[in-house]
Amino acid sequence: MAIRTLSNWAAEEAANPLIPHTAELVVGFIAFTLLFLVLRSKVVPMFEKAFAERTDAIAGGIERAEKAQRDAEIALQKYTSQLSDAQGEAQKIREDARVQGAAIIEDLRSKAQEEAARITAAATASIEAERQQAITSLRNEVGALATELASKIVGEALDDQVRQSRIVDRFIADLEKSK
Amino acid sequence: MSLLLSGDEGFTPPSTADFNLPPVFGDNPYTTKPVFLVFLSVIVVSAFFIAASRKALVMPTKLQFAGESIYAFVRNDLARDVIGHEFMRFVPYLFTLFTFILTNNIFGIVPLLQFPAMSRVSFPYVLAIFTFVIFHYVAIKHKGILPYLKEIMFMPGVPKPVYILLTPIELATYFVVRPLTLSLRLFANMFAGHLLLLVFILGGDHLLKGVIGLKLVSPFAFAFGIGLTFFEFMVQCLQAYIFTLLTALYIAGALADEH
């Protein structure tokens, strides 16, 4: 039976393979349209989304890297300039310190010299005073001793105080004159 | 096919009648094998690509990568490279065209299915009509109907008397030759390929039933049939590609400004 049906069908339709069949044209139209609608609405947008996201991810990554590099360069420039500023400042501070140090030393030195001069002057004055004192007391003592000695030798009591002094003074003055 | 091999009356070579498969249910012409195969292809292609594109991940899975590769091939190598900057509008159509033809062609060598629906001329006709309508529509919309017809009929830079010859040729090219060659190329390739496979496989089968000498030859027929199957696979892919490529070219021509 099946064979008969097939041969009948085949015989009816075998005429020309280039003649289209209405049923197949309809089916082809519907099937293709259906597939087109499915692929256009469900598949193409999703693939496009994936592509776009991928492009984004790659492009975004590159952009981020470039931005990071730019930031790093700016930071580097900032630090470099800060470093050179700091170096300049340090140089200035050192210079100032050197100048100040020299001034302080100079100041101290002059103060010390003044002090030394003052001490020297004071010492000289005190030595002079002591010398005068020594001379005065020596003169008195030498006078007394000489009078005593002379009186012993002369045997003459020279106990008159006034005469004694006069004699001594005369003697010393003679002594100074002869010098 | 059992018809052809019934009894010992000798080998009946496969013919065009072998492409007229009977309806499965009664006399309803919407229940033939090619009809089922075409709908099956719609289901298979839809299911595959929906599954592949559903997640749209930046780092694709293997399935997504496979689907994407096919899509990217049609999108970039066919649509974008041929049509140019306006290509995105036509990607869904070209993509559908390519996957639809490819799947139906490959059904020709898939075990159990083993029938290329495109060897039924109606289907290539439908596809060619779609392409025909689209590229004319695009051209008319882009250039206006009169300038478009003028461009076809009076190609610029040609001496006037030549138009006597050229105008009919150009008109025929745009309105008859293009859709006809598009559909017949696909149809004929699938038709001939299937016929060729039938000859070698059925022939081998028939030889196997013959005397001992013929039985020994039979494996060669089968081997050749298998070899041809691989060849057919190549042709099936190529025809899907050519149909899509030509459609893209026609659309590109419709969008191109005067030469």
Interface residues (C-beta under 8 A of the other chain):
Chain A: I3 T5 L6 S7 W9 A10 A11 E12 E13 A14 P17 L18 I19 P20 H21 T22 A23 E24 L25 V26 V27 G28 F29 A31 F32 L34 L35 F36 V38 L39 R40 K42 V43 V44 M46 F47 K49 A50 F51 E53 R54 A57
Chain B: S2 L3 S6 S15 T16 A17 D18 F19 N20 L21 P22 P23 P29 Y30 T32 P34 V35 V38 F39 S41 V42 V45 S46 F49 I50 A52 S53 R54 A56 L57 V58 P60 Q64 G67 E68 Y71 A72 R75 V91 P92 Y93 F95 T96 T99 F100 R120 V121 S122 F123 Y125 V126 L127 F130 L184 F187 F191
